[in-house]
């Protein structure tokens, strides 16, 4: 309580919506610098975390995992649990188990984790632990998050730097004036002071910067909210050794230059893939599709210090790798046929954003490949297993990509924007209803863009039996109780272009028969059944619709003999800041034609507009449930 500056411990009444509360969260990040031929860095993070369990759901916080690798180690650890009765149960380093973080992947066997399960974690217990993590890596810099999904009483972060960072050398210059930081979500400047540590009398060898945040609420998770990194209170830093992004690029290129070369059996494979054609585009596609289809993507985020890919030969032989492994392999193979290709670091849309005023590799979470091109650049992400050549998944779209080149050529290039017309779902069906209300249907579903990727994943490598099961799932997703008669896949053998699923099916008693009248939904395939994401009356965070799309439905219902349409849904024409919706019905002879069009934009909207968005989707849901009434003549 003294450490957290509390007069009493909080209770569930203080935080009724949370299973636990963070009483104290501190980090002390220090850098030791030894100068030789080149700077030698020793960095160290000391972390302490104290948490109070408020209800049974909070017991899950009694499990701890700390990652480390070949460039870091856990040198100290101690922890304890204080039960509600005041009993202290200690956990020391001997009880901290070491495990291989990714045992099934040989390339990552040097990445480990320390794990612990704290004993006697009860409602009212306090979990208190601290550890020291040491790095030896010039890229090992830190970012501190003051806020998470749990409320935090006090969070404090201290950065300790050698004073010589800021002192000019014999030439009168100091590279360390390049060091920068930036805070988000906390007020005021940091407290500044100095700590002599081990220093001769009268000499202050270190400068400290301290940031303190208090009484931070837990972040409420909402549908369509921005990534946590954009809404939490935090502080980020430049890497401290580079003043410009070009310098960052040069240093990073030096680290990965060997991993971008092609050699040995890899060169042989490149020749096998490309020797049968002189067409440049065909050769590039052959290499891209080989990497995409044969190198298994391992979604491992190694964090700080995990920026260097494995050698392409290793990745090629083991047939798997993470994003930087896959990208480095692709770059090296393209270079093998004389194609200019560069790795490009990005921060994906679901992870956060890049603040280009702070020079640091820390915010990046993904690597793709950039080919300058004569007219337009080509972008490749071979980790996306169903993305065609020069097509990026939505997470990679319209973000700042840091293209890494040698000799000061690194730069930011914006990836292509998402196209709502490209991300297409189209349904065209002819349907007939008999006098018993049974429905038979025949038509096709067409998918393009990111929607096409999702569908390909269900059908491309499936057997006929598995594909039939997937087709039934798709069908019953829209129309429960439907019986699949036949289906056929179109263009799934080609890696490019839209795909189609041709279907014929029937639905018994689709129309409700009430004597001489029948009623049925004209929207059989694509009703917006749930508006759960918009169930609250107001919201806290911005609305981020980051995957634009277009849906088009064209349905023609042949009515039973002797029946005529008495009423049908009126035409709708709705629009708001995130998109537009149109639907219509009209009768031509003995056929009812229904058309539906929904287009969602990529937008980032203030919560002020939430009522408008909520009303828009609720109106669509209502329109989708309107029915047609037919009567026997």
N, C-alpha and C positions, 0 to 999 in steps of 0.2 A: 504493500500500500504506500509505503514511503517512496519507493522507486517510481511508482505510477502517479504519485501525488494525489492519492485518494483518501478521503476520510472514512469511507466504508467500501466494502466490496459490492459490485453491482449484483442485481438479482434479475430473474426473468421478467419482473414487472418493469424494469428499466429498459429491457430489450425484448419486448413481447414477440417479435417476429424472427428471432434468431436463436439457433441452438447453442451458441457459444459467443464469447466476446474476447477479443484480443486486448489484454490489459497493457502489455508492453511489447514493443517490437523495435529492436535496435540493431544497427549495423555500423561497424567501424571498418572502413576500407583504407588500408595504408599501403604506400609504395616505398620500397627501398630501391635506390639506384646506385649501381656500381659501374663506374665508367672505366672502360678499357678501350680496345680498338673500336668497339661499338657498345652502346648502352646495354647494361645487363639489369633486367628488372626482376625484382622479387615482390610480389604483391600478396596481400593477405586480407581476408575478410573474417572479422569476428562478429558472429551473430548471436543474439539472444532473443528468445521468444517466450512469452508468458501468456497463457490462455486459460480462461475460466469456462468450465462446462455448465450450461444453463438448463439443458433438458436432455433426455435420452438420445436424441438425434446427434447431439454434440460429441458422443463417445467416439465417433469415427475419427475425430481429430487426435485420437491417441495413437495413431499410426504415423510414423515418420519415415521419410526417404530423402537422402541427400546424395546427389549425383557428383561424381568426380571422375577424372580420367588420367591419361598419361602425363598431362601437363598440370595436374593439381593433386592435392592429397588432403585428407582430413587429419590434422595433427592433434587436435584436442576435442574432447566431447565430454560433457556431463549433463545430466538431467535429473529431474525428480518429479514426483507426483505428491501433492499435498492434498490429502483426503478432507472431506467436510469436517471430520473429527479432529483434524490437525496432525494426523499421522503423516510422516515424511517417508516416502519410498524412493530410494536413490537408484538412478540408472547411470552407470559409468561407461567408459569407452569399451570395456571388455564385453558388455552386454549389447554393444552395437554390432550387428552382424554385417559382414561384407558379402555382397552378392554381385554376380555379373549381370549388368543391366540388360543386356541383349544376348542371352546365351545361345540363341539359335542362329546368330549371324556372326560368322568368323571374323569379318572385317572390323567388327565393333567390339571384339572381345576384351579390348583394353578399357572399355567404358564400364565403370562399376558404380555401385550405390551402397551407402550405409543405411541400414534399415533398423528400426526399433519399434517394438510394440510396448507402449508404456503400461505398467500394471496398475490395477485398482483405479481405473478411470471411471468415476461415478459422477452422477449429477452433483454439482457443487465442488468437484475436484479442480485443482489448479495444476496444469501441465507447465513445467518450466524447464527449458533446455537451452544450452549454448554450445557452440562449436567454433572451431577455427579452420578455415580452408585456405591453403596456400597455393598460389599459382606461380608459374615461371613462364610467362608468355607476354610478349610486348602488346598483344591485343587484348589481354585480360583486364578490361576496364569494367566499371560497375554501373548499374542502373538500380535505383531504389524506388520501390513502390510503397507509399505510405498507406495505401488503402486497398482493401479487398472486399470480398462478399460479406465478411464478418465486420461488425463495427470495431473500431480501434480506439482505445482510450488515449494511448500515447505512442507515437512512432518517432524515432529519432535516428538520424543518420549523420555520421561523421566521416569526413574525407581528410586523410593526413598525407600531405605531400612534402617532400624534401624542399627546404627553402632554396636550394641550389637550382630547382626548377625555374625559379623566378629571378635568379641572379645572372647578370651578363657574364659571358666568358671573356677570355683575353681579347677577343676581337670587338668586345662591346655589344655583342648580340646575345639574345636569349631565345631559343626556340620555344621555351616554355611559356612565353606570353600567348602562345596559341591555345592554351588550355581554356575551355569554355564549359559552361553548364547552363541548364535551363530548367525551370520548375513549371509544373502544371498543377493547378488545383490547390495550391497553398499560397498564402499571402506573405508579402514582405520579403526582404532580403535575408539571407542566412546570417546567423551569428558568426562573427569572425574572431579568432584569437590565435594563440600559438601555444604549442606544447613542446617543451625542450626535449622530451624523451631522454636518451642517454647523450648528453652533450657537455662539453667543457663549461666551466662557470662563465656566465655572461654571454654565451653563444646559443642562440635559438636555431636549432637545425631544422625545425619542421613548422609548417604552416597548416592550420586546420580550418576546415569549413564545416559548420554544423547546421543541419536543418531539423526543425522540430515541428510536428503537427499533432494536434490534440482533438479528441472527441470527433473523430471522423465517422460518419454513418456507414453502415454496410451498403455495398452497391446493390441496388435492386435490379435483378435480372428481368428484362422485358423482351418480348418478341421484336424482331427487327431493330434491335439496339446496335449502336456502334460497338466495335471490339472493346474489351476491358481497358486496353492500353490508352484508349482515347477518352475514357471517362473517369479514370482513377487519378488521385493525387500522386505525383511522382516527380522525381528529378532525374535528368539524363545528362550525360557528360560527353564531351569530345574525347578522343582517345589520348589526348595529352601530348602526342608526339607529332601531330600533323596539323598544319595550319589550313590546308585546303583539301578538297575532295580529290584533286589530282594527286596530291602527295599520298593520300590514303590509298588511291588506286595503284600507285607505283609500289608502295610497300606490300600491298596485298598481291599484286602480280608477281613480285619476287618470291612470295611464299608458295604460289601455285604454279609457277612457270613450268616446272618439271612435270607436273601432272597434266599439262596440256599437250604433251608431245605424244606422237604415235610411234610404236616400235614393235619389232618381233612379230608374233602371231597376229597381233592387232592389224598391222600393215597388210598381212596376208588376207585377213578377212575383208578389209577395205577393198583390196584388189578384186576379190571374189564377188563382192557386191556391185562393183561399178565397171568391171572390165568389158561388159557386153554392150555398153553404150557410150557415146561421146556427148550426149545431151546433158548439159550441166544441171538442169532442174531434175531430170530423172535420177541422176547420180546422187544429188542431195536427198531426194525423197527416199531412195533405196537405203541410204545410211540412216536417215531419221526413223523410218518404219522398222528397221532392224533393231535399233536401240529401244524404241518404244515397245516393241512386241516381245523382245527377248531378255531385257534387263528388268528384273523385278524391282519395283520401287519400294524401298523401306522407309517409312515415314518416321525417321528418327531425328529429333531436334536435340543436338548435343549442347546447345547453349554456348556460352562464352568460351572461346578457345577451340570450338569445333568448326572452324571456318575452312580448313584445308582438306580438299578431297583426297581420296585414296588414288593410287596410281591406276590409270585406265586399264592396264594389263590385269590388275587384280580384279577390278570390277567386271571386266570382260570374262575372265575365267570363272568367277564365282556367280556370275549372272544375277547380281543384285547390288543395290547401292542406294544411298539417299539422294536428295536432289542435286547436291553439288557433285557427287560421284557420277551420276547419270549425265549431268551437263558437261562435266570435264571429259568424259568418254566421248560424248557427241562432238564436242569442240575438237578433240584430238583426231577423230576419224574424219571430220570435214576438212581439217587442215591437211590430212593425208592425201586429199585430191585437189589441194590448192585453193580451197574455199576459205575466205576470210570469215572467221567466226570467233565470237567473244563470249565469255561468261557474263551474265548480268544478274546482279543481286537485286531482289525486290522485297518489299514488305507487302504480303498479300492482304487483300481487302478484309478478310476475316480475322486478321492478326493486328492490324493497326495502320499507321501511316509513317512516312519519313519526314522528319523536320530537317530540311536541308541546311538550316542555319547552324546545326550541330554536326560536326564531322566525326562520325563514329559508325563502325560496322554493327554495333549491338542491335539496332532495331530491325535488321534484315532477318527474314525467316525462310527465304526460298531463293533458289538459283534457277535461271532459265538461260536460253542461248539466243544471242543477237547476231544476225547477219546483215551487214549494212545494205547490200542490194544496190543495183544501179538506179532503179526508179523508186521503189519503196522498200523499206527494211523488211526482213523476214524474222519472225519470232517463233521459237520452238520451245515447247515444254514436253519433253519425252517422258516425264513422270505421269502425264495424263494419258492413260492407256487407250483412250478412244478418241483423242483429239487428232483431227486431220493435220497434215502438213500446213504450217503457217496459220494455225488456229490456236488461240490461247483460251484456257478455261476462264470462267468468270472471275475467279480469285486473282488472276494475273492481269485483268483488264484495267486500262486507264490508271495505272500507277506509275510512280517514278522508278525507273530501273537504272541502277548504277552499272553502266557498261564498263568492264575492267579491261583496260588496254595498257600496254607498256609505254614507257617514255613520255609520261605526262598526257597520254591520250584519253584517260578515263573521263567519263562524263555521264550526266543524267540524260536519259531519253525516255519519253513517255510512251508506255505501251498502248496499243490500239484500244479504242473505247468499245464498250459493249454495244451490240446492235439488237434492239428489241425485235426487229423484223427477222433477223438471222436466227434468233432463239425461238423457233416456231413449233407450235403444236397445232396440227390441222386434222380435223375429223370430217369426213364426207361419207354419208350413209343414206341408202334407200331403205325404207322400213314399210312394213304393211301390218295392219291390225285386222284380225278376223272378228266375227260376231261374238266370239267367246272372250274377246279381249286379249288373245294371245298375239304376241309380237314376233315377227321375223325380220332380221336385219342383214344387210350386206353392204360392205363398203371398205374404207381403209382409214388407217391412222398414219399421219406423216409427221416426222420429227426432224428438226434441224438445229444446228448450233449446240448449245449446252444441253438442251432437251434430248438431242440426238445422242450425245455422249451417255446420258443416263440409260436410254433404251438399249443402246449397243451393249452396255455392260450386262444386261439381262439375257441377251440372245446370242451374242457373237460366238461364244465358245460352248454354247449349250447343245446337247443332243436334241434330236427331234422330240423325244419325250419331255425333256426339261424345258424346251421351248414352248411346248403345248401347255405345260403347267404355268409358265410365265404368262402366256397369252390369256389363260383362264384367270390368273390373278389380275391382270390389267382390266379384263372385262368386268369381273365382279367388283372391282374397285369402284366402277361407275354404276354398275347395274347389278345389284345383289340378286342371286337366283337365276342369272342368265346361264344358258347351256351353250357351250361352244360347238359349232357344227364343223367348221373348217377354218384354217388360217394359212397364210403364206407370207414369208418374209421376202422383202425386195431390197436390193442394194446393200445387204449386210456383208456380202463378199468383197465389196469395194471399201477401201479405207476412207474414201471421201464422198461427199454428197449426202443429201437427206436420205433417210431410211423410211420405209413404209411397212406396215403390218396390215395385210388384207384379212378381213374377218367376215365370217358369216355366223350368226348365232340366233337363238330364239329365247323368248322370255314368256313363260306361261302366266296368264292373268295379269299382264302388265297394266292393262286398262281396267279400272273398277267398273263393273257392269251393274248398273242400278236400273233394272227394268228396261225401258226403252232408251236409257241414257248411258253413256260411258264417259269417264273422265280419265285423263292421263297427263303425265309430264311430257311436254315436247322436248325438253332438255334431258335426254336419256343418258348422255355420256359425260357431262362435265359440270354438274351442279356444284356450286360453292356451298357445301353443306355446313361448314363450321366457320364461325367468325370469332373463335376463341382468342386469337391474337389481339382482337379489338374489344374484348369484353369489359375492360376497365373504363371508367368514365374519364379518367385523365391519366397522363403518364409523365415520367420524369425525364427520360432521355430522348435525344433526337431519334427520329425514324430514319433508318438507313435501308432503303430498298436498293440492293446492289446487283441484282440479277434480272435485268429487264427481259421481257418476253412478250410474245404475241400468241393468242389463242384464237382459232377460227373454227367454227362449227357450222356445217351446212347439212341439214337433215330434211328429207322428204318423206312424209308419211302418206301411204296409200290407205284411204279409209275403207271400212267394210261396205259392201254393197248395201244400198238402202239407208245409209247414214249421211247426215249433213252436219257441218260445224255450226254450233249455236253460239259459242263464245271462245275466244282465245286471248292470250296475253297481249296487252297493248304494247306498241313499240316503245323502247327505252333508249334514251340517249344521255348518258351520264358522263361527267368528267370531273376531275379534281387534279391537284398538283402532282399526283403520282401516276395518272393514267386516264384511260377512257374506256367506256363500256357501251356497246350498242347491241340491241336484240330486236328481232321483229318476227312476226308471224303473218302469213297471208295464205289465202286459199285459191288454188288454181284447179277448177274442175273438182275431181274427187281426191285431190292431193293437198295436204297441208304442208307448207314449206316454212321451216324454222331456221333462222340465222342468228348466230351469236358471235360477237367480236369483243375480245378483252385484250387491252394492251397496257402493260405496266412499264413505266419509265424507271431509269436509275435516278434516284433522288436522295437528297440528304436534307431532312426537313426539321424545323424547330417544333418542339412539342405543341406550340401554339396551333399548329395545323392538324393536330391529332383528331379533334372532333370532326373535321371535314373528311379525313381519311376514314375514320370509323363509320361515318354516315355513308360514304361511298361504297364500302365493302358490304355493309348491312343491306344497302339497297340492291346490290348485285345478288346477294343471297336470297332476298325476297323475290326478285325477278326470276331467279332460277327455279323457284318452287311454284311458280304460277302454272295453272293447269288449263288444258283444253277440254271443253265440253262438246260432245257430239250427241245427236239425237236421231233416233230412227224416224224416217219419214212416214 
